[in-house]
Amino acid sequence: MTGAWRNWAGNQRAGGLTVVSPAGTDGIAEQVRAAAAAGRRVTALGSGHSFSGIGRPEDVALALDRHARLLGVDDDGRVTVQAGMPLHRLNATLAARGWALTNLGDIDRQTVAGALSTGTHGTGARHGGLSTQVRALELVTADGGVLRCSPAEHPDVFSAARVGLGALGVLSTVTLQAVPAFALRAEEGPARLPDLLTSFDEVMTSTDHVEFYWFPHTDRCLLKRNTRVPLEQVAPLGRARALWDDEVLSNAGFAAVVAAGRRVPALVPPLARFSAGALSARTHTDLSPRVFVSRRRVRFREMEYAVPREAAPAVLAELRRVVDAGDQPVPFPVEVRVAAADDVPLSTASGRDTAYVAVHVPARREPGAYFAAFEEIAGAVGGRPHWGKLHGLDAAALAGRYPRFGEFTALRARLDPAGVFANAHLDRVLGPVGAGVGQA
């Protein structure tokens, strides 16, 4: 079948694609073998929620919508799924069986394969990203072979493929470590940016999962603190309050603010002050996925950088200075989260406790000087860009940000010497296969 593709934000598009939808690992392997024999490139399709070109297909688009079943949950909470399953379905499936993932990002539309491949993470100073919950995986390689990987079997491939960028092969099945289902007590309310920067480490480690949103052109923030509690403490928001807060204010109201700012840019700063001033405190307790995940109906483009946790206050202070001094109104809040160090070669938290700072613009607006200025600020402290979000770095620059970059590119050259899984974006951020950029 011939088809076209676009991502969620609409800034990445492709046409004239050969779209195939195999079911099962053998079906995936057959399609990869056929494409490789014909000298064609293959890209596995996720949900299209990346803003960068990491998942942009160029030739054969391998849809995983027919490869999205639960394969089993054992007594220790190890859950094995076909990697095309979306996270929101996985969360519901686990909840029905009394299990949950220990940490999640704030969006659950991604497939398991896409979320892992781009390094999806949530927040929590003692918690890692989704890749740290992987216990085994199955990878279809460029020759149509199938590697079953774990710490005991092909450990080098297992280590790297937990954040594999789609460059090592097609993730077919994944085994994740779930935990007994739990609730989160969510405490949300206004805060001031200077106070948060002064006590950044204390605030971000004060409970299990902490994040905040700073409203540019103001010193006001929304602080969210989520504490893990037993299920019997569940006390969700009433339906009317949830509808008002999460749909009317956070989505419909925010969409109106963004639209007004697009028509009259001078309105953005006063609208930001109005929006921040409308924040009110609330506390509720619900099942963990319902608290971790937010509905995002206003489309945007995003850049996110992972910086050393201790550098975050200085990064945010400099970003505020740039916003205040610039002439480009910023209608979207800046999101700030943290994560524990991990041992995954291309994880943005590899080897260091990390703070994440994310900036956004409306989907139809070019990021311009705002993203460029933020990238320079983050780069000055060795920031690493989120693989699924916009950035301007290439393989030479990224090799200096990741101590194990050469380990990954050497593995890629071994598993996919002909570049079957490459695309233009991967050639930029990893170097063309066999080019030796950053290789050990």
DAQUIMO-V794216 format. One record per residue. N is the residue number from 1. PSI is psi as a letter, one per 40 degrees, with the letter a starting at -180 (999 if undefined). Layout:
# DAQUIMO-V794216
N_PSI ; N_PSI
This chain:
# DAQUIMO-V794216
1_h ; 2_h ; 3_i ; 4_i ; 5_i ; 6_i ; 7_i ; 8_d ; 9_e ; 10_e ; 11_e ; 12_h ; 13_i ; 14_i ; 15_i ; 16_f ; 17_i ; 18_h ; 19_h ; 20_i ; 21_g ; 22_i ; 23_h ; 24_i ; 25_d ; 26_d ; 27_d ; 28_d ; 29_d ; 30_d ; 31_d ; 32_d ; 33_d ; 34_d ; 35_d ; 36_d ; 37_d ; 38_e ; 39_f ; 40_i ; 41_i ; 42_h ; 43_h ; 44_h ; 45_h ; 46_b ; 47_e ; 48_f ; 49_e ; 50_i ; 51_d ; 52_i ; 53_e ; 54_d ; 55_e ; 56_h ; 57_i ; 58_e ; 59_c ; 60_h ; 61_h ; 62_g ; 63_h ; 64_e ; 65_d ; 66_e ; 67_g ; 68_f ; 69_i ; 70_h ; 71_e ; 72_i ; 73_h ; 74_i ; 75_e ; 76_e ; 77_e ; 78_h ; 79_h ; 80_h ; 81_i ; 82_h ; 83_e ; 84_e ; 85_h ; 86_i ; 87_d ; 88_d ; 89_d ; 90_d ; 91_d ; 92_d ; 93_d ; 94_d ; 95_d ; 96_e ; 97_e ; 98_f ; 99_i ; 100_i ; 101_i ; 102_d ; 103_i ; 104_i ; 105_a ; 106_e ; 107_h ; 108_f ; 109_e ; 110_i ; 111_i ; 112_d ; 113_d ; 114_d ; 115_d ; 116_d ; 117_d ; 118_e ; 119_f ; 120_i ; 121_i ; 122_b ; 123_i ; 124_h ; 125_d ; 126_e ; 127_i ; 128_a ; 129_a ; 130_d ; 131_d ; 132_e ; 133_e ; 134_h ; 135_d ; 136_i ; 137_i ; 138_h ; 139_h ; 140_h ; 141_i ; 142_d ; 143_e ; 144_e ; 145_i ; 146_h ; 147_h ; 148_h ; 149_i ; 150_i ; 151_d ; 152_e ; 153_h ; 154_f ; 155_d ; 156_d ; 157_d ; 158_d ; 159_d ; 160_d ; 161_e ; 162_d ; 163_g ; 164_e ; 165_e ; 166_e ; 167_e ; 168_d ; 169_a ; 170_h ; 171_h ; 172_d ; 173_i ; 174_h ; 175_h ; 176_i ; 177_h ; 178_i ; 179_i ; 180_h ; 181_i ; 182_i ; 183_i ; 184_h ; 185_h ; 186_h ; 187_h ; 188_h ; 189_i ; 190_i ; 191_i ; 192_h ; 193_d ; 194_d ; 195_d ; 196_d ; 197_d ; 198_d ; 199_f ; 200_d ; 201_d ; 202_d ; 203_d ; 204_e ; 205_e ; 206_d ; 207_a ; 208_d ; 209_h ; 210_h ; 211_i ; 212_i ; 213_h ; 214_h ; 215_h ; 216_i ; 217_e ; 218_i ; 219_e ; 220_i ; 221_i ; 222_h ; 223_h ; 224_h ; 225_h ; 226_h ; 227_h ; 228_h ; 229_i ; 230_i ; 231_d ; 232_e ; 233_e ; 234_h ; 235_g ; 236_i ; 237_i ; 238_i ; 239_d ; 240_d ; 241_d ; 242_d ; 243_d ; 244_d ; 245_d ; 246_d ; 247_d ; 248_d ; 249_d ; 250_d ; 251_c ; 252_d ; 253_d ; 254_d ; 255_d ; 256_d ; 257_d ; 258_d ; 259_d ; 260_d ; 261_d ; 262_d ; 263_d ; 264_g ; 265_d ; 266_e ; 267_e ; 268_d ; 269_d ; 270_d ; 271_d ; 272_d ; 273_d ; 274_d ; 275_d ; 276_d ; 277_e ; 278_e ; 279_h ; 280_i ; 281_i ; 282_i ; 283_h ; 284_i ; 285_h ; 286_i ; 287_i ; 288_d ; 289_d ; 290_d ; 291_d ; 292_d ; 293_h ; 294_i ; 295_h ; 296_g ; 297_e ; 298_h ; 299_i ; 300_i ; 301_i ; 302_i ; 303_h ; 304_h ; 305_h ; 306_h ; 307_i ; 308_h ; 309_d ; 310_e ; 311_e ; 312_d ; 313_d ; 314_d ; 315_d ; 316_d ; 317_d ; 318_d ; 319_d ; 320_d ; 321_d ; 322_d ; 323_d ; 324_d ; 325_e ; 326_i ; 327_e ; 328_h ; 329_i ; 330_h ; 331_e ; 332_i ; 333_i ; 334_h ; 335_h ; 336_h ; 337_i ; 338_i ; 339_i ; 340_i ; 341_i ; 342_a ; 343_f ; 344_h ; 345_d ; 346_e ; 347_i ; 348_e ; 349_e ; 350_h ; 351_e ; 352_i ; 353_h ; 354_i ; 355_i ; 356_h ; 357_h ; 358_h ; 359_i ; 360_i ; 361_i ; 362_i ; 363_d ; 364_e ; 365_h ; 366_h ; 367_d ; 368_a ; 369_d ; 370_d ; 371_d ; 372_d ; 373_d ; 374_d ; 375_d ; 376_d ; 377_d ; 378_d ; 379_d ; 380_e ; 381_f ; 382_f ; 383_i ; 384_h ; 385_i ; 386_h ; 387_d ; 388_e ; 389_i ; 390_h ; 391_i ; 392_e ; 393_i ; 394_a ; 395_d ; 396_d ; 397_d ; 398_d ; 399_d ; 400_e ; 401_e ; 402_h ; 403_d ; 404_f ; 405_d ; 406_d ; 407_d ; 408_d ; 409_d ; 410_d ; 411_d ; 412_d ; 413_d ; 414_d ; 415_d ; 416_g ; 417_d ; 418_e ; 419_f ; 420_d ; 421_e ; 422_i ; 423_a ; 424_d ; 425_d ; 426_d ; 427_d ; 428_d ; 429_e ; 430_e ; 431_i ; 432_i ; 433_h ; 434_e ; 435_e ; 436_e ; 437_h ; 438_e ; 439_i ; 440_999
